[in-house]
């Protein structure tokens, strides 16, 4: 399993199988109890799972509200601290790293509509990821790409 985590307020947690098939898409839990329960599940899977999380930026962008940034930092700190405290290796990746392989490092990525993101992904042979029975909603697209990045990185290290 590979978990991709976008820790933002409107982020998500995406789980892929070992062959990069979509297994689960969940919105980022909004309270500490729900987030703790989800992290406990990841700890239980940690022997067979890789965890990848978007590392938070060192500064907030001009288009981000203060509450969104506060939630991003709080979730990130909670997730990384909880998992590493329980012995789970958490791979932290900056957006430039997980976007670059998919040629998604564009200034307007965050403002693209879901159809625009989907069209962009189609161009890079990721269409099958969005056309399965479990479609990925727009709010989970970043977490899905983080999971795909992690899956690819793991495949390279084990090859």
Buried (B, 14 or more C-beta within 10 A) or exposed (E): BBBBBBBBBBBBBBBBEBEBEBBEBEBBBEEEEEBBEBBEBBBEBBEEBBBBBBBBEEEBEEEBEEEBBEBBBBBBEBBBEBBEEEEBEBBBBEBEBBBEBBEBEEEEBEEBEBEEBBEBBBEEEBEEBBEEEEEBEBBBBBBBBBBBBBBBBBEEEEE
